[in-house]
């Protein structure tokens, strides 16, 4: 059996706790080839050197480690947390200085409400927001990979069923699937299964079972677990592959129809919520500012609506529509 690692299957830099799991098992490479290692850049090395003691004082979060593997982020959990601390300190300090400066300018110019908002929100976003956003980023990337896998799983299963109809072995099916870049993250998952069999010497069923455990897509997990169950129970894989290909094709058509209907509903909602409602609100507040009391406060509210509410609503709607359109590709 040739021991050629696929290009999509990077070898993670091993940490100390991983050594007992591998034991004395040899990692097979072609003559003259060397495994690639995940290296830290300059900023990551500085963050690890600065916050190493703080990070190692706490036990490693298993959920973070699992999300890093599912997101294919080649960094250990403790190294990533050090990077989070370093980025939070830098971004928090910069946004605090910017918030104090802009808040002072707005307060000096008489825009009290907007000045207080900028003075409070920018430091909070810089310190608290940056930390929680970066901490949750591996989970978000894992979910994004799961959505990409779900989008490509239907044509990938057609490829798998076609190769199975030609009586190709299971390990060769996943090897060829890992070489097909057109299937995106599905090919990446298949390449990792091939890496386990050809580089680490794991048998194909164990590699598929491990691939199901680290895959961020529930549908792909079910498919891989079904392969293991069918093979170990003595069933035939060819009918199973054909059945899953038909199932995913039907599900893909239903999901496309639902997304189109959702986009049509959002287009109608945009006219009412993002266009008409802010326009009426601006007119009403302007009238209150002219004929009622608290004119300066109403002007500040009007500035907040025009400067923050309307642009954020527009960009939020554009981002949401873009996300739905990307899922249809």
C-alpha positions as CSV (number, residue, x, y, z in Angstrom):
1,X,0.0,0.0,0.0
2,X,1.6,3.3,-1.0
3,X,2.3,5.8,1.8
4,X,1.7,9.0,0.0
5,X,0.2,11.8,2.1
6,X,-2.4,14.0,0.4
7,X,-1.8,17.7,0.0
8,X,-5.0,18.5,1.9
9,X,-3.9,16.5,5.0
10,X,-1.6,18.7,7.1
11,X,0.2,17.1,10.0
12,X,-0.4,19.1,13.2
13,X,2.5,19.9,15.4
14,X,2.3,17.3,18.1
15,X,1.9,18.4,21.7
16,X,3.3,16.5,24.7
17,X,0.0,14.9,25.8
18,X,-0.5,13.3,22.3
19,X,2.6,11.1,22.6
20,X,1.0,8.3,24.7
21,X,-1.8,7.9,22.2
22,X,0.6,7.2,19.3
23,X,3.0,5.1,21.4
24,X,5.7,3.5,19.2
25,X,3.6,3.5,16.0
26,X,5.7,4.6,13.1
27,X,4.6,7.4,10.8
28,X,5.2,6.3,7.2
29,X,6.5,8.7,4.7
30,X,8.0,8.3,1.2
31,X,11.8,8.3,1.1
32,X,13.1,11.9,1.1
33,X,9.8,13.4,2.4
34,X,9.4,15.2,5.7
35,X,6.3,16.0,7.7
36,X,5.1,19.6,7.8
37,X,4.9,21.3,11.1
38,X,2.6,24.1,12.3
39,X,4.8,27.0,13.2
40,X,3.9,30.2,15.2
41,X,4.3,33.6,13.7
42,X,6.0,36.5,15.5
43,X,2.9,37.8,17.2
44,X,1.8,34.3,18.3
45,X,5.3,33.7,19.8
46,X,5.2,37.0,21.7
47,X,1.7,36.2,23.0
48,X,2.8,32.7,24.1
49,X,5.9,34.0,25.8
50,X,4.0,36.8,27.6
51,X,0.8,34.9,28.7
52,X,2.1,31.4,28.9
53,X,2.1,31.3,32.7
54,X,-1.5,32.6,32.8
55,X,-2.7,30.2,30.3
56,X,-1.1,27.1,31.8
57,X,-2.5,28.0,35.2
58,X,-5.9,26.8,34.0
59,X,-6.8,23.4,32.6
60,X,-7.2,23.2,28.9
61,X,-10.8,23.6,27.7
62,X,-11.8,20.3,25.9
63,X,-14.5,22.1,24.0
64,X,-12.0,24.6,22.6
65,X,-9.6,21.8,21.7
66,X,-12.4,20.0,19.9
67,X,-13.5,23.1,18.0
68,X,-9.9,23.8,16.9
69,X,-9.7,20.3,15.4
70,X,-13.0,20.7,13.7
71,X,-12.1,24.1,12.3
72,X,-8.7,22.7,11.1
73,X,-6.9,25.4,13.0
74,X,-3.4,24.0,13.4
75,X,-2.7,25.4,16.9
76,X,-3.0,24.0,20.4
77,X,-5.7,25.2,22.7
78,X,-3.2,26.8,25.2
79,X,-1.4,28.6,22.4
80,X,-4.6,29.9,21.0
81,X,-5.7,31.3,24.4
82,X,-2.4,33.1,24.7
83,X,-3.1,34.6,21.3
84,X,-6.5,35.6,22.5
85,X,-5.1,37.4,25.5
86,X,-2.5,39.2,23.5
87,X,-5.0,40.4,20.9
88,X,-7.4,41.5,23.5
89,X,-4.8,43.7,25.3
90,X,-3.7,45.4,22.1
91,X,-7.2,46.0,20.6
92,X,-8.6,47.0,24.0
93,X,-5.9,49.6,24.6
94,X,-6.3,51.1,21.1
95,X,-10.1,51.3,21.3
96,X,-10.0,52.7,24.8
97,X,-7.7,55.6,23.6
98,X,-9.9,56.1,20.5
99,X,-13.1,56.0,22.6
100,X,-11.8,58.6,25.1
101,X,-10.7,60.9,22.2
102,X,-13.9,60.7,20.2
103,X,-16.1,60.9,23.3
104,X,-14.3,64.1,24.4
105,X,-14.8,65.6,20.9
106,X,-18.5,64.8,20.8
107,X,-19.1,66.1,24.4
108,X,-17.2,69.3,23.6
109,X,-19.3,69.7,20.5
110,X,-22.6,69.4,22.4
111,X,-23.6,65.9,21.2
112,X,-23.8,64.5,24.7
113,X,-25.7,61.3,24.0
114,X,-23.5,60.1,21.2
115,X,-20.4,61.2,23.1
116,X,-21.4,59.1,26.2
117,X,-22.2,56.1,23.9
118,X,-18.8,56.3,22.2
119,X,-17.0,56.9,25.5
120,X,-18.5,53.8,27.1
121,X,-19.1,51.4,24.1
122,X,-15.6,51.5,22.5
123,X,-13.6,50.4,25.5
124,X,-16.2,47.7,26.4
125,X,-16.1,46.4,22.8
126,X,-12.3,46.6,22.8
127,X,-11.8,44.5,26.0
128,X,-14.9,42.4,26.6
129,X,-16.1,42.1,23.0
130,X,-12.7,41.2,21.6
131,X,-12.0,38.5,24.2
132,X,-15.4,36.7,23.7
133,X,-15.3,37.1,19.9
134,X,-11.9,35.5,19.6
135,X,-12.7,32.8,22.2
136,X,-15.7,31.8,20.2
137,X,-14.0,32.0,16.8
138,X,-12.9,28.4,16.6
139,X,-16.5,27.3,17.2
140,X,-17.8,29.7,14.6
141,X,-15.2,28.5,12.1
142,X,-16.1,24.9,12.8
143,X,-19.8,25.7,12.2
144,X,-18.9,27.5,9.0
145,X,-17.0,24.4,7.9
146,X,-20.0,22.3,8.7
147,X,-22.2,24.5,6.6
148,X,-19.7,24.3,3.7
149,X,-19.7,20.5,4.0
150,X,-23.5,20.4,3.9
151,X,-23.5,22.5,0.8
152,X,-21.1,20.1,-1.0
153,X,-22.2,16.8,0.4
154,X,-24.8,16.1,-2.3
155,X,-22.5,16.2,-5.3
156,X,-19.8,14.5,-3.3
157,X,-22.1,11.6,-2.6
158,X,-22.8,11.3,-6.3
159,X,-19.1,11.0,-6.8
160,X,-18.8,8.4,-4.1
161,X,-21.8,6.4,-5.4
162,X,-20.4,6.5,-9.0
163,X,-17.0,5.1,-7.8
164,X,-18.8,2.5,-5.7
165,X,-20.7,1.3,-8.7
166,X,-17.4,0.6,-10.4
167,X,-16.4,-1.7,-7.4
168,X,-13.7,0.6,-6.1
169,X,-12.4,-0.1,-2.6
170,X,-13.6,2.2,0.2
171,X,-10.1,3.5,1.0
172,X,-9.5,4.3,-2.7
173,X,-12.9,6.1,-2.8
174,X,-12.0,8.4,0.0
175,X,-8.5,8.9,-1.4
176,X,-9.9,10.0,-4.8
177,X,-12.5,12.1,-3.1
178,X,-9.8,13.9,-1.1
179,X,-8.1,14.8,-4.4
180,X,-11.2,16.5,-5.9
181,X,-10.9,20.1,-5.0
182,X,-14.3,20.9,-6.4
183,X,-16.0,19.3,-3.4
184,X,-14.3,21.8,-1.0
185,X,-14.4,20.9,2.7
186,X,-15.8,17.4,1.9
187,X,-12.6,16.7,0.1
188,X,-10.7,18.1,3.1
189,X,-12.4,15.6,5.4
190,X,-11.8,12.7,3.1
191,X,-8.1,13.7,2.8
192,X,-7.8,13.6,6.6
193,X,-9.2,10.0,6.5
194,X,-6.6,9.1,3.9
195,X,-3.9,10.7,6.1
196,X,-4.8,8.5,9.0
197,X,-4.7,5.3,6.9
198,X,-1.5,6.0,4.8
199,X,0.5,8.2,7.2
200,X,-0.5,6.9,10.6
201,X,-1.2,3.3,9.6
202,X,-4.8,3.2,10.9
203,X,-7.2,0.8,9.3
204,X,-9.9,2.3,7.1
205,X,-12.8,1.7,9.5
206,X,-11.1,3.2,12.4
207,X,-10.0,6.2,10.3
208,X,-13.6,6.7,9.1
209,X,-14.8,6.4,12.7
210,X,-12.3,9.0,13.8
211,X,-13.3,11.2,10.9
212,X,-16.9,11.1,12.0
213,X,-15.9,12.2,15.5
214,X,-13.9,15.2,14.3
215,X,-16.3,16.3,11.5
216,X,-18.2,19.5,12.2
217,X,-21.1,18.5,9.9
218,X,-23.9,16.3,11.4
219,X,-24.9,15.0,8.0
220,X,-21.3,13.9,7.2
221,X,-21.0,12.3,10.6
222,X,-24.1,10.3,10.0
223,X,-22.8,9.2,6.6
224,X,-19.4,8.1,8.0
225,X,-21.0,6.3,10.9
226,X,-23.4,4.6,8.5
227,X,-20.4,3.4,6.5
228,X,-18.8,1.8,9.6
229,X,-22.1,0.3,10.7
230,X,-22.9,-1.2,7.3
231,X,-19.4,-2.6,6.9
232,X,-19.1,-4.1,10.3
233,X,-22.6,-5.6,10.1
234,X,-21.8,-7.5,6.9
235,X,-24.0,-5.2,4.6
236,X,-23.1,-4.0,1.1
237,X,-21.8,-0.5,0.8
238,X,-22.8,0.0,-2.8
239,X,-26.6,0.2,-2.1
240,X,-25.9,2.3,0.9
241,X,-23.9,4.9,-1.1
242,X,-26.6,5.0,-3.8
243,X,-29.3,5.5,-1.1
244,X,-27.4,8.3,0.6
245,X,-26.8,10.1,-2.7
246,X,-30.5,10.1,-3.5
247,X,-31.3,11.2,0.0
248,X,-28.9,14.2,0.0
249,X,-30.1,15.2,-3.5
250,X,-33.7,15.4,-2.3
251,X,-32.7,17.3,0.9
252,X,-30.6,19.7,-1.1
253,X,-33.5,20.6,-3.4
254,X,-35.8,21.2,-0.4
255,X,-33.2,23.5,1.3
256,X,-32.7,25.5,-1.9
257,X,-36.5,26.1,-2.1
258,X,-36.6,27.2,1.6
259,X,-33.8,29.6,1.1
260,X,-35.4,31.2,-1.9
261,X,-38.7,31.7,0.0
262,X,-36.8,33.2,2.9
263,X,-35.0,35.7,0.7
264,X,-38.3,36.7,-0.8
265,X,-39.8,37.3,2.6
266,X,-36.7,39.3,3.7
267,X,-37.0,41.5,0.6
268,X,-40.5,42.4,1.6
269,X,-39.5,43.0,5.2
270,X,-36.7,45.3,4.1
271,X,-39.0,47.8,2.6
272,X,-41.1,48.0,5.8
273,X,-38.5,47.8,8.5
274,X,-35.4,49.3,7.0
275,X,-36.8,51.9,4.7
276,X,-40.3,53.0,5.8
277,X,-40.0,52.7,9.6
278,X,-36.8,54.8,10.0
279,X,-38.2,57.5,7.7
280,X,-41.4,57.8,9.7
281,X,-39.4,57.8,13.0
282,X,-37.1,60.6,11.8
283,X,-40.1,62.7,10.8
284,X,-41.9,62.2,14.1
285,X,-38.8,63.0,16.2
286,X,-38.0,66.1,14.1
287,X,-41.6,67.3,14.7
288,X,-41.3,66.7,18.5
289,X,-38.0,68.5,18.5
290,X,-39.6,71.6,16.9
291,X,-42.9,71.8,18.8
292,X,-42.2,70.0,22.0
293,X,-39.8,70.3,24.9
294,X,-36.3,68.7,25.2
295,X,-35.2,69.9,21.8
296,X,-31.5,69.2,22.3
297,X,-32.2,65.6,23.5
298,X,-34.4,64.9,20.5
299,X,-31.7,66.2,18.2
300,X,-29.2,63.8,19.8
301,X,-31.6,61.0,19.3
302,X,-32.1,62.0,15.7
303,X,-28.3,62.0,15.2
304,X,-28.2,58.5,16.7
305,X,-30.9,57.2,14.3
306,X,-29.3,58.8,11.2
307,X,-25.7,58.0,12.1
308,X,-26.0,54.6,13.7
309,X,-29.5,52.9,13.4
310,X,-30.1,53.3,9.7
311,X,-26.5,52.4,8.5
312,X,-26.4,49.4,10.8
313,X,-29.8,48.2,9.7
314,X,-28.7,48.5,6.0
315,X,-25.4,46.7,6.5
316,X,-27.0,44.0,8.7
317,X,-29.6,43.3,6.0
318,X,-27.0,43.2,3.2
319,X,-24.8,40.8,5.2
320,X,-27.7,38.5,6.0
321,X,-28.8,38.4,2.3
322,X,-25.2,37.8,1.2
323,X,-24.9,34.9,3.7
324,X,-28.1,33.3,2.3
325,X,-26.9,33.8,-1.3
326,X,-23.6,32.2,-0.5
327,X,-25.3,29.1,0.9
328,X,-27.0,28.7,-2.4
329,X,-23.8,28.5,-4.3
